[in-house]
């Protein structure tokens, strides 16, 4: 008798793919935010700067 059913392994792999996709999208969004801040840093009007 196997310890884990094959169906559970498939669900675990699918979850890992979704998690890595979400991590990649968050990293891309963070990079876009950083690049935008670097590009327009002097044009932003900061009240506390």
Backbone as a chain_set.jsonl record, in Angstrom:
{"seq": "XXXXXXXXXXXXXXXXXXXXXXXXXXXXXXXXXXXXXXXXXXXXXXXXX", "coords": {"N": [[0.844, -1.185, 0.0], [0.713, 2.161, -0.954], [2.23, 5.061, 0.6], [1.281, 7.694, 0.197], [-1.476, 8.717, -1.757], [-1.433, 8.782, -5.383], [-2.784, 10.955, -6.441], [-2.626, 13.01, -4.554], [0.057, 13.76, -4.746], [0.105, 14.894, -7.281], [-1.545, 17.126, -6.86], [0.049, 18.499, -5.043], [2.287, 19.156, -6.605], [1.045, 20.842, -8.479], [0.25, 22.93, -6.802], [2.765, 23.902, -6.072], [3.644, 24.91, -8.504], [1.786, 26.969, -8.943], [2.399, 28.573, -6.729], [5.037, 29.338, -7.281], [4.601, 30.769, -9.617], [3.079, 32.921, -8.673], [4.955, 34.089, -6.963], [6.861, 34.904, -8.835], [5.382, 36.808, -10.294], [4.944, 38.722, -8.303], [7.589, 39.521, -7.83], [8.209, 40.692, -10.307], [6.389, 42.836, -10.283], [7.398, 44.266, -8.096], [9.938, 44.938, -9.045], [9.212, 46.632, -11.183], [8.043, 48.717, -9.725], [10.279, 49.651, -8.279], [11.971, 50.453, -10.387], [10.397, 52.481, -11.5], [10.295, 54.312, -9.368], [13.028, 54.961, -9.181], [13.44, 56.148, -11.668], [11.699, 58.392, -11.691], [12.31, 59.802, -9.368], [13.236, 62.437, -8.763], [11.222, 63.963, -9.794], [9.031, 63.565, -8.218], [6.922, 64.945, -5.76], [7.641, 65.327, -2.612], [6.387, 65.634, 0.608], [7.748, 65.429, 2.986], [10.395, 65.343, 2.359]], "CA": [[0.0, 0.0, 0.0], [1.553, 3.364, -0.974], [2.038, 5.966, 1.736], [0.409, 8.79, -0.241], [-2.099, 8.442, -3.05], [-0.815, 9.543, -6.477], [-3.54, 12.186, -6.668], [-2.095, 14.037, -3.651], [1.33, 14.23, -5.303], [-0.231, 15.779, -8.405], [-2.041, 18.387, -6.292], [1.184, 19.187, -4.425], [3.083, 19.749, -7.686], [0.287, 21.957, -9.048], [0.346, 24.02, -5.833], [4.116, 24.463, -6.159], [3.71, 25.706, -9.731], [1.024, 28.207, -8.699], [3.134, 29.39, -5.765], [6.191, 29.943, -7.943], [4.084, 31.764, -10.557], [2.704, 34.086, -7.874], [6.202, 34.715, -6.513], [7.441, 35.577, -9.99], [4.59, 38.006, -10.598], [5.229, 39.716, -7.259], [8.932, 40.05, -8.07], [8.134, 41.593, -11.454], [5.71, 44.058, -9.837], [8.336, 44.989, -7.232], [10.973, 45.521, -9.907], [8.611, 47.77, -11.893], [7.895, 49.8, -8.763], [11.61, 50.194, -7.993], [12.447, 51.168, -11.575], [9.614, 53.709, -11.627], [10.763, 55.248, -8.343], [14.358, 55.432, -9.546], [13.344, 57.007, -12.858], [10.97, 59.629, -11.429], [12.572, 60.212, -7.988], [13.366, 63.887, -8.642], [9.974, 64.6, -10.216], [8.014, 63.361, -7.198], [6.844, 66.024, -4.758], [7.545, 64.736, -1.291], [6.124, 66.666, 1.622], [8.681, 65.274, 4.105], [11.744, 65.117, 1.855]], "C": [[0.89, 1.248, 0.0], [1.216, 4.293, 0.189], [1.117, 7.126, 1.386], [-0.21, 8.423, -1.58], [-1.465, 9.289, -4.15], [-1.503, 10.874, -6.728], [-3.013, 13.324, -5.788], [-0.778, 14.614, -4.178], [1.086, 15.2, -6.461], [-0.728, 17.13, -7.897], [-0.9, 19.193, -5.682], [2.045, 19.86, -5.489], [2.363, 20.946, -8.295], [0.344, 23.161, -8.108], [1.717, 24.688, -5.899], [4.253, 25.335, -7.403], [2.967, 27.021, -9.536], [1.761, 29.137, -7.751], [4.329, 30.065, -6.432], [5.749, 30.993, -8.961], [3.716, 33.052, -9.82], [3.945, 34.823, -7.392], [6.863, 35.481, -7.651], [6.704, 36.856, -10.343], [4.831, 39.105, -9.565], [6.616, 40.324, -7.444], [8.944, 41.021, -9.252], [7.474, 42.907, -11.062], [6.636, 44.9, -8.961], [9.44, 45.655, -8.055], [10.437, 46.723, -10.687], [8.445, 48.969, -10.967], [9.239, 50.459, -8.478], [12.13, 50.993, -9.183], [11.693, 52.481, -11.772], [10.059, 54.746, -10.604], [12.14, 55.802, -8.681], [14.273, 56.432, -10.688], [12.739, 58.369, -12.526], [11.206, 60.178, -10.025], [12.592, 61.736, -7.841], [12.097, 64.614, -9.051], [8.854, 64.447, -9.188], [8.074, 64.487, -6.177], [6.598, 65.385, -3.39], [7.32, 65.844, -0.262], [7.153, 66.599, 2.766], [10.119, 65.098, 3.641], [12.632, 66.306, 2.066]], "O": [[1.744, 1.382, 0.876], [0.093, 4.315, 0.691], [0.263, 7.503, 2.189], [0.47, 7.873, -2.446], [-1.005, 10.399, -3.883], [-0.865, 11.824, -7.181], [-2.959, 14.473, -6.227], [-0.532, 15.815, -4.066], [1.783, 16.205, -6.596], [-0.366, 18.168, -8.45], [-0.876, 20.419, -5.786], [2.486, 20.995, -5.308], [2.995, 21.958, -8.596], [0.473, 24.295, -8.568], [1.816, 25.911, -5.793], [4.903, 26.379, -7.363], [3.467, 28.078, -9.923], [1.753, 30.353, -7.941], [4.602, 31.237, -6.174], [6.437, 31.995, -9.153], [4.013, 34.148, -10.295], [3.981, 36.053, -7.412], [7.369, 36.584, -7.448], [7.325, 37.871, -10.656], [4.912, 40.283, -9.914], [6.795, 41.524, -7.234], [9.612, 42.054, -9.201], [7.939, 43.977, -11.456], [6.649, 46.126, -9.079], [9.823, 46.794, -7.791], [11.137, 47.725, -10.834], [8.679, 50.108, -11.373], [9.333, 51.686, -8.439], [12.67, 52.085, -9.01], [12.288, 53.483, -12.168], [10.186, 55.926, -10.93], [12.391, 56.991, -8.487], [14.962, 57.452, -10.674], [13.21, 59.391, -13.023], [10.384, 60.948, -9.529], [12.02, 62.269, -6.89], [11.914, 65.776, -8.688], [7.834, 65.131, -9.28], [9.155, 64.925, -5.783], [5.486, 64.963, -3.072], [8.002, 66.868, -0.282], [7.397, 67.601, 3.437], [10.983, 64.741, 4.443], [13.805, 66.274, 1.694]]}, "num_chains": 1, "name": "protein.A"}
